[in-house]
Structure formats: C-alpha cells, structure tokens
Amino acid sequence: MATEIIAHRGASVRAPENTVAAFRLAWELETDACELDLQLTADGEIAVLHDKDTHRTAAIQKIVAETAMADLKKLDVGAWKDGIYGGEPIPTLMEALATLPEGKQRFFLEIKCGPEVVPVLAQQLQSWKPRASQLCIIAFKRDVAQDAKKALPWLKVYRLSSELTKKKQPVDLNALIAETVADGLDGLDLSQDFPLDEESVKAVRAAGLELYVWTVNRPEVASRFLQLGVDGLTTDDPVMLRRVLEKK
C-alpha cells in the first residue's frame, strides 16, 4: 500500500492554512488527504481554525468559543499569507468538506477543542456515511478520541501524540498503544520527533493499529519514515513529499 500524503491544514506552504483556498490547492496538487482543525463556536457551529482565537491569522483577537460563526466569517484569514488571498474567510466544516472530490482522497478532521463538539460533529457528518472512507478523526485528548469513536463508530479515529508529555517526560509508546487498543481506536498519529524505529513500528503493527506521522517538511526525515513503512505522513509541502516518495 502506498504511503498516504496528508496536506497539513491544506497546502499551507503556499496558501493560507485551514481555508477553502488551501484545500482546493491541495486537491489540485493531487495530495492524498488534507488535515484540518475544528473549533466549536459560541452558536454551536464548527469552524475550521487551529487556534482558540483569531489573532494569529486575522490580526484581530476573537475567541472562537465566545464568537458566533457569522462574526468569524467577517474576518480576513488570507491576507497574512499573501495579498492574493485577501478576503479569504474562516470556513465552516461543511464548506471545507464540500471541496473534497469524490473518490479515494480524504480529510483528517482534528478536534482542537474538547468533547463538547462531538455531538455537533456526529450530527453534521450523518450525511457522509456513504463516504465514510473519505473521512477520519484525529485528537490528542483521550476523552475526545473516545467520545468521537462512540458517537461515530463508522469512522476511523486516530490518537495524536507528541513525543513528550505536558510535564516534558517521554511518552511511553507501549502505554499509548495499550490505551488506543482499549479505546477501540484505529491507529496512532505521532510527532516526527517521536523516537520511532523498526521495533516500535512492529509493536504498533502487532496491536493491529495504523501509524501516521506529523508534520514532516524535510526530505531526509520523510525518507526515514518511508523506510520504516508508516501508513502516511502529514506535511506542509505535499509536492516535496510526492517527489521524495517517487524516488523511493
């Protein structure tokens, strides 16, 4: 099976992250998948935005959880990247999903907020059941991943992890594997800084889990993970990653 190339927040090396423009560009570049980030708004809509507030990408400070979607829509989150993207708005989840071509490409939906978004997500994704293979969910928080799998058992759910805990201690991969299996999840999505080797990859495989790595932007790093046989790599630059994959 070919290694899946996942465009991080869309084709974010060239277009403004988490926008319709970034997703459309990624599909034009024939990436296998796009990753996007989900936040719940004050009026119960799902906004595609990485941060809890809009300051970094809109230069205006609005806390997403305290702001209605209509007000978030008024912000420009494209101009900071390049003037040609001026006026690009924050999309809703449904607007982002509308860019996805029918077929084998898919979206990795990262839940950035808490489990409060899961019931809304489950409701909005009901119509996507026939295209279940084109969606999956990723989450760092164990309770969020658990709730997502219970609410959406027809979707694959992967547990995200950095290489260090919040207390700056190394994450125990064996414990993480055990949790992921116990929670009925489908795989792991690990930081590129995670100390993966052949033995640790074998341990993930022995548990029946898929294995993805984020965010890989250097060819030599990509080559190492390709040799380890991971299922997919998330990158800001899917074109670079495709070139590395073709040389494999």
Secondary structure, 3 states (H helix, E strand, C coil): CCCEEEEECCCCCCCCCCCHHHHHHHHHCCCCEEEEEEEECCCCCEEECCCCECHHHHCCCCEHHHCCHHHHCCCCCCCCCCHHHCCCCCCEHHHHHCCCCCCCCEEEEEECCCHHHHHHHHHHCHHHHHHHHHEEEEECCHHHHHHHHHHCCCCEEEEEECCECCCCCECCHHHHHHHHHHCCCCEEEEECCCCCCHHHHHHHHHCCCEEEEECCCCHHHHHHHHHHCCCEEEECCHHHHHHHHHHC
